[in-house]
Amino acid sequence: MTSILSDGRVEFRFYRPQATRACVAGTFNGWRQDANVMRKGPDGWWHATLEFAPGVHQFRYVADGHWYTDFAAHGVEHGKYGLNSLLVISGTGARIAA
């Protein structure tokens, strides 16, 4: 799941209690599995908070080497390796990523 926070950052939440490692990979980080590692909470939810430039960004979660689509995102789109989740950031609702 994704939420756009009041300060324009995006919070990613991914439930995978048995996972030992999870990350967010997407067009914004070259689909790298090591770029945006998530933190695991005691309830089994993984969390990451990121900044984005306005636009449409594709992403997927990766947990222990397995890729997962977020069907609760702003939509999904067919990609080269499966369904990618979409994150839509408006020009007024996002801080520009550094």
C-alpha positions in Angstrom: 0.0 0.0 0.0 1.1 3.6 -0.6 0.1 6.8 1.1 1.1 10.3 0.1 1.9 12.1 3.4 1.1 15.7 4.2 4.7 16.8 3.5 4.6 15.2 0.0 6.7 12.1 0.8 5.3 8.7 -0.1 5.0 5.9 2.5 5.2 2.4 1.2 3.8 -0.5 3.4 4.1 -4.1 2.5 2.9 -7.1 4.6 5.2 -10.0 4.6 5.8 -11.2 8.2 8.0 -14.2 7.2 10.4 -12.2 5.0 13.9 -11.4 6.2 14.5 -8.5 3.7 12.3 -6.3 1.6 12.8 -3.3 -0.6 11.0 -1.1 -3.1 12.4 -1.2 -6.6 11.1 0.8 -9.6 11.7 3.2 -12.4 12.9 5.8 -9.8 16.0 3.7 -8.8 16.7 1.6 -11.9 14.8 -1.4 -10.5 17.7 -1.9 -8.0 16.9 -4.2 -5.1 19.5 -2.6 -2.9 18.5 1.0 -3.3 15.4 1.4 -1.1 15.5 -1.2 1.7 12.4 -1.3 3.9 12.2 -1.5 7.7 10.3 -4.3 9.3 7.9 -3.6 12.1 6.9 -6.0 14.9 3.5 -6.5 13.3 5.0 -8.0 10.0 4.5 -4.8 8.0 7.5 -3.4 6.1 7.8 0.4 5.7 9.8 2.8 3.6 9.3 6.6 3.1 10.6 8.2 -0.1 10.5 11.5 -2.0 9.5 11.7 -5.6 9.5 14.1 -8.5 6.0 14.7 -10.0 5.0 12.1 -12.6 4.1 8.5 -12.9 6.5 6.0 -11.4 6.4 2.2 -11.7 7.4 0.0 -8.8 7.3 -3.4 -7.2 8.2 -4.9 -3.8 11.0 -7.4 -3.5 11.1 -9.7 -0.5 13.8 -12.4 -0.2 14.3 -12.3 -3.9 10.6 -12.6 -4.9 8.9 -9.7 -6.7 5.4 -8.6 -5.7 2.9 -6.2 -7.3 1.0 -3.7 -5.1 -2.6 -4.0 -6.3 -3.7 -1.3 -3.9 -1.4 1.3 -5.6 -2.7 3.9 -8.1 -3.0 1.2 -10.8 -1.0 -1.5 -12.5 0.7 -1.7 -15.8 2.2 -4.6 -17.8 5.9 -4.5 -17.8 8.6 -6.7 -19.3 8.6 -9.1 -16.3 5.0 -8.9 -15.1 2.6 -6.4 -13.6 4.2 -3.2 -12.2 2.4 -1.0 -9.6 1.9 2.7 -10.5 2.4 5.7 -8.3 1.1 9.0 -9.6 2.5 12.1 -8.0 0.9 15.4 -9.0 3.0 18.6 -9.5 1.5 20.2 -6.4 1.6 17.2 -4.0 5.2 16.2 -4.1 8.6 17.4 -2.9 11.2 17.2 -5.6 13.6 14.3 -4.9 17.2 15.2 -4.5 
